[in-house]
């Protein structure tokens, strides 16, 4: 991180601050003619789209990006699939815009998490805001506009992330439900055991991205959305959860991660808990947070340390320590699952 960057402190930790505009003197303002006053420039958005054999639904997603009411965006694509049809779709799309509006590169080919983090942590990509995009969804026209408006109400020196509910659709774009509605406050204590927002709904400011760059892309994160939720809350940032859906989240046989709305999906998560999959998830999240420990707030460092220690404790101590931690999921059923996992030592 460059020493010339302005910085702010939270609980003794330092984080990058977005550079502010230089003040303009009153005398200077008096010399500017009304016709010479520049209109405010809309915030820039870097859309991070990762694809893998995305030919079936990619065109529809790109069209929804083109229809955004917020027009100041650039699209950065990382292709992990080497699919000729996907490349042709992207070439046709890019020709509709000025040069440099759409940028396509070859992905690292190490899975979807590494693919997204390769773009997220690329410091050469510059923007005011960053938005994740999957290859097979459909964005509401005002998706970016609403996210930027919500994030714009927050002091830009604060790392901030926006996410929302989704309308769940089948492969033919027929609505089949909505993602769960969460009502408890986003926090690091929640993020340790749950991600409340899908990456396909996430938009975050430059501060969040700069912290991700500082921590690095070579982390064993479970998913890039869970990682961004952990990182933003961990550094004392602001997470805005919008109860209004912002996208149509397509479900099909090739989904890397599905939506938890059906009984079958919920039973599958119970199965994952019983076989210890969530314990493996927590092991990897803990290892990832080890890379970010130095940027966590002092309070969240303490919560993280206690979370790590409680998982190693004997049964009675484990129960008592967990009560003190006040870690929670968003639903009663989810919290009941945590208690089961504690009894089985599967958390």
N, C-alpha and C positions, 0 to 999 in steps of 0.2 A: 504494500500500500504506500502511495506516495506521501512523503512528509509534508507536501504543500497542501494537502487536503485539509479543509476545515473539519473540526471534529466536535462531538458533543459527548457528555458523560452521563451514564445512568448507573447508579449504585457502584461507582468506582470503575466501571468498564468503559472503554472507549469504542465508539463506532463511527463510521464515516457519515458526514453530514452533506446533504446536497448543497452544492455551491449556490449561494444567494446572489441576487443581482446587485450590482454596485449602485449606491444611492445616486440620484440625480439632483443637482442643486436647483434651487428655486430660480436662480438667474438663467440657468440653462433652459428650464421649462418655459420661461418667458420669451425665449428666442425662437422656439419651435412654432412654426405656422400650423394652423389646424389641418391644412391639406397634407402636411408632412408627417403627421402623427401616424405611426404604424398600428395596424390592428393587431390585437393579441393573437399570438400563434397558438393553435390548439396543441395540447400536450402530445408528444410523440409516443407511439406504442410499438414495441417489437413483439410480433406474434411468433411464438416458438412452436412450430409444427414438426412433429416427428412421424415418419411413415414407415410402414413395413408391408409390402405387397398391398397397397391401399387402393388399388384401381376400382374396386366395386363401389365405394361410397365417397371417394376423395373429391370428385367433381362437385357433388352436392355441398360438401363442407366448404370448398373454396368459394362457391357462389354465395354462401351465407356470409363469408368474410367480406366479399366484394360489396354486399348490400349493407354493410355497417353504416349507421348514421354518423359515427365518428370516423372521419376519413384519413386522419393523419397516422397511418400505420405502415409498417414494413413487415414483410413476411419472410421468416428465416426457416428453411426446411432442411431437416437432416434425414436422408433416405437410407434406411438400414436394410432395404430389401432388394435392391438392384432389379426392380421391375420396370421393363421397358414401357409398358402402358402407363404406369404411374408417372414416369418421366415425361411422356408425351402430354399427359394431362397438365402437368406443371408448366411445360413449355408453352402450351396454348394459353394458359392462364396468365403467365408472365408477360406475354406479348400484348395484353390488353392495357398494360401500365407502362409508365416511364421506366427507363433502365435503372436498375438498382432497387426497384420496389419489391422484387421477389428474388431471394437468394437461395440457391439449392446447393447442398454439399453432400458428400458421402458420409454416412454415419459410422460410428465406431464398431458396429456389429457385435455388441456385447449385451444386448437386451434393451428393453424400452427405457429402463431407469437411466442407464449409462448414456443412452441416446439423448434424452431430455437434458440431463445434467451437462452433457458436452456443449450444448448451446447455451444453457443458463449460465454456465461459468466461463463463457467466452467473453472476456473483457473488451474485445474489439467491437462487440455489438453494443451500440449506445442508444438509449431511449429514456424517456421520463418514466414509462411504465412498461411492464413485460406481462404477456398473457400466454398461458399454455393453450395448445389446441391439439385435440386428437384428430385422426384422419377420417373418422366415420360419423361425426355428430353433425348437428345443424344448429348454428347460433341464431338466437333472436337478433333482430336488426339492431336493437339498442343495447346489446350485451356490453360492448366496450364503453359506450356512453354512460351507462348506469354505473359500471365499475369505476370509471374515472371520476365521475361525480362524487361517489361515495368516498373514494380515496382522497379526492381533492379537499374534502372537509376536514381531513386530518393534517396536523402540522407535518410538513414534508421532511422535517428532520427526524421523524419517527418512522422506523421500519413498519410498513403497513401492507396488509394482504387482504384482498376481497375474494370471497367465494360465495356460492349460492346453491340452492336446491336445483334439481333438474326435472324436466318432464321425460319420463322413460318411454321410449318407442321401440317397436320391433324393427326388423330389417327393412320393412316396407314403409316405415315412418308412421305407423299406426300407434296412437297413444295407448300404453298399457299401465300407466300409473305415474306416481311421482316418487322421488327419493324421500327418505324419512325427513320429517321436520324436527329440527333440534332447537331446544328452547333454553338450555343452560349456556352460560357464558363461555366463550372460547378462552382457553388458558393453557399454560404449560402442563398443569396437573391433568388436564384432559388429554392433551396431545401425547403424553407418555403412554396412553393406552388406547388411543382412538384418533382417527383423522376425520374431521367433520365435513370436509369439502373435497370434491373431486378435482383433480388437476385441470380437467377440461372446463371448469368454471373459474379458475384462479387467475386473478390479475394482481400484480404487486408492484410496489414502487422501486425506484433505483436503489434505495438503501438496502432493501431486502436482497436484491440481486448482488450488490457489492459485498454484502456479508457472505453470501453463498460463494462468491469468487474467492474471498479471503479464506474460507474454510476449505474449499477445493472440491473437485468433482470426483475424486477417487475415494468414495466412501461406500460402505456396504448397505446403503439405504434400501428399505423394502420397496417403497414407491417414492417417486419424486414429489407427489402431493403431500404425503405424510411428512416427508423430510422438510418441506417448506413450512408446514404448519408447526412442526417442532422447532425449527430454526427461528421463525418469526416470533412465536410466543416465548421461546427461550431467551432471546435477547431483550425481552421486555417490550416488543413491538405490539402493534394493534392488528387484530384480526376482525374483519367485518363479515358476518354471516348474513346473507340475504335470504329471507324466507320465500322470496319471489323467484321462480325458476328463470334461468338465463339461457338455457340451451335445451335442445332435444337430444337426449342421450340414447344413442342407438344400441340395442342389444342384439347380438347375433353370435353364431357359433365360433367366431374368430376373436371375440373380445379377450384382451389380455387380463382385464379385471372387470368383473360384472357388478351389477347394482344389487344391493341387498334389499329387495322389496318382496320377493316371493317366499312362501313357506319353505320351499325347497332350498333356497339360498340361505335362509336363516338356520335351517337344520344342518346345512353343510358347514356353516361357521361353528355350530356346536361340535360337530365332528372334528373340525380343525383344532378346537380347544382341547378336546379329549385326547387327541394324539400328540399334543404338545406343540402344534404349529405356532400358536401365539407366543409360546415361550421362546421359540426360535426367532420370531419377529422382534420380541423385546431384546433378545441378545444382540441382534443386528442394529437395532435402534440405539442401544446403549453404546455399542462400539462406534457408531457414527457420531453420536453426541460427544464421544471422547475427543474427536477431532475439533469439535466446536466448543469445548469446555471453556476456553479462554474468553469467548465472546458472550457467554451466558451471564445474566445478572447474578449478583451474589446470592440473592434469594433463590433463584432457580438452580444455581450450583448446589445449594444446600438441599433442595428438593430432589435433585438428580442423585446426589450422594446417598441420601436416605432411601431412595427407590432402589438403587443398586444394592445397598446393604440389606434391605428388608428381604429381597429375593433369596438371599443366602442364609437367612435366619432359620432357627428351629421353629417348629410349628406354632407354639404359644407366642414366641417373640414375633413371628411373622404376622400373626393376627393383630397384636398390639401396635406394631410398627405401621401396619397398613392403616389402621384407624387414625393414627396421628398424621399420616401423609395426606389424607383427604383427596386422594386421587379418584377420579370419577369418569364414567362414560355418560353419554347424553340421555340414556333411557334406563328405566327401572330394570328391564330385561337385561340390558347390557351390564348393569352393575351387579345383578344377580350372577351373571356369567363370570364376573371378576371374582366374586366370593368362591364360586365353585373352583375356579382355577387356583385360587390360593390354597384351598383345602387339598387339592390334588397336586399342588406344587407345580402348576403348569403355566404360571404367569411369567 
